[in-house]
């Protein structure tokens, strides 16, 4: 196939590194704000996490400012919890969630940025 002078016939022969797609359901919010939100708050950030795995979930990690902040070790297909950061750092805190299943598949949530102004 030719499109705008490019020969795409070899494209389908390339190994794109994706062997199978696993659809892990991951819901993550902070203070009711969705993924990608940037906001300011004086209260301690409260996060909601829900995961429906395609295999047993080994670990759910809340990452704060690029460091593993809270780790939940599991052996369940589903995980649903709320978590409050009782010691947020002053200023900007970046939170996201990483999910690891026992079969090796993983999922990540997009981050939320919380500018903490509380005591």
C-alpha positions as CSV (number, residue, x, y, z in Angstrom):
1,X,0.0,0.0,0.0
2,X,1.3,3.5,-0.9
3,X,0.2,6.5,1.1
4,X,1.9,9.9,0.6
5,X,4.9,8.2,-1.0
6,X,5.5,5.8,1.9
7,X,5.5,2.0,1.3
8,X,3.5,0.6,4.2
9,X,3.6,-3.0,3.0
10,X,6.4,-4.0,5.4
11,X,4.7,-2.4,8.4
12,X,2.6,-5.5,9.1
13,X,5.8,-7.6,9.1
14,X,7.4,-5.7,11.9
15,X,7.4,-7.0,15.5
16,X,5.9,-4.1,17.4
17,X,6.6,-5.7,20.8
18,X,3.0,-6.2,21.7
19,X,2.1,-9.9,22.0
20,X,-1.2,-9.6,23.9
21,X,-3.2,-6.8,25.4
22,X,-4.5,-7.2,28.9
23,X,-7.4,-5.0,30.0
24,X,-6.8,-4.4,33.7
25,X,-9.5,-2.0,35.1
26,X,-7.8,0.8,37.2
27,X,-9.7,3.6,38.7
28,X,-7.8,6.3,40.6
29,X,-8.9,9.7,42.0
30,X,-7.7,12.1,44.6
31,X,-10.1,14.4,46.5
32,X,-12.7,13.5,43.9
33,X,-10.5,14.9,41.1
34,X,-9.8,12.7,38.0
35,X,-6.6,11.6,36.6
36,X,-4.4,14.4,35.2
37,X,-5.9,17.0,37.6
38,X,-3.8,19.7,39.1
39,X,-5.2,21.4,42.2
40,X,-4.5,23.0,45.5
41,X,-5.8,21.8,48.9
42,X,-5.2,22.4,52.6
43,X,-6.8,19.1,53.7
44,X,-4.8,15.8,53.6
45,X,-5.2,14.2,50.2
46,X,-7.6,11.3,50.2
47,X,-7.3,8.8,47.3
48,X,-9.7,6.3,45.9
49,X,-8.3,3.2,44.2
50,X,-10.2,0.4,42.5
51,X,-8.6,-2.4,40.5
52,X,-10.2,-5.4,38.7
53,X,-7.4,-7.6,37.5
54,X,-7.3,-10.2,34.8
55,X,-5.2,-12.4,37.1
56,X,-4.6,-12.2,40.9
57,X,-3.2,-8.9,41.9
58,X,0.3,-9.1,43.5
59,X,0.8,-5.5,44.4
60,X,-0.8,-2.1,44.3
61,X,1.6,0.8,44.9
62,X,0.8,4.5,45.5
63,X,3.8,6.4,44.2
64,X,4.4,9.9,45.6
65,X,7.0,12.2,44.0
66,X,8.6,9.2,42.2
67,X,9.0,7.1,45.4
68,X,7.0,4.1,46.5
69,X,4.9,5.6,49.2
70,X,2.3,2.9,50.2
71,X,2.4,-0.7,49.0
72,X,-0.5,-3.1,49.3
73,X,0.5,-6.8,48.9
74,X,-2.4,-9.0,47.7
75,X,-3.5,-12.2,46.2
76,X,-7.0,-11.1,45.0
77,X,-8.6,-10.3,41.6
78,X,-10.2,-7.2,42.9
79,X,-9.0,-4.3,45.1
80,X,-11.0,-1.4,46.3
81,X,-9.8,1.1,49.0
82,X,-9.4,4.7,50.1
83,X,-6.1,6.0,51.4
84,X,-5.4,9.3,53.1
85,X,-1.8,10.7,53.0
86,X,-1.4,11.6,56.6
87,X,1.9,13.3,56.0
88,X,1.8,15.2,52.7
89,X,4.8,17.3,51.9
90,X,4.3,21.1,51.6
91,X,4.0,22.2,48.0
92,X,3.5,20.0,45.0
93,X,3.0,16.3,45.5
94,X,2.6,14.0,42.4
95,X,0.6,10.8,43.0
96,X,-0.1,7.9,40.8
97,X,-0.9,4.1,41.2
98,X,1.0,1.1,39.8
99,X,-0.6,-2.3,39.7
100,X,1.4,-5.6,39.3
101,X,-0.4,-8.9,38.8
102,X,1.0,-12.3,39.6
103,X,1.1,-13.2,35.9
104,X,3.6,-10.3,35.3
105,X,1.1,-7.9,33.6
106,X,1.0,-4.3,34.9
107,X,-1.0,-1.1,34.8
108,X,-0.3,2.5,35.7
109,X,-2.7,5.4,36.4
110,X,-2.0,8.8,35.1
111,X,-0.9,11.1,38.0
112,X,-2.6,13.8,39.9
113,X,-0.7,16.9,41.1
114,X,-1.7,18.2,44.6
115,X,-0.3,21.5,45.8
116,X,-0.6,20.9,49.5
117,X,-1.0,24.1,51.5
118,X,-2.1,22.7,54.9
119,X,-0.3,22.7,58.2
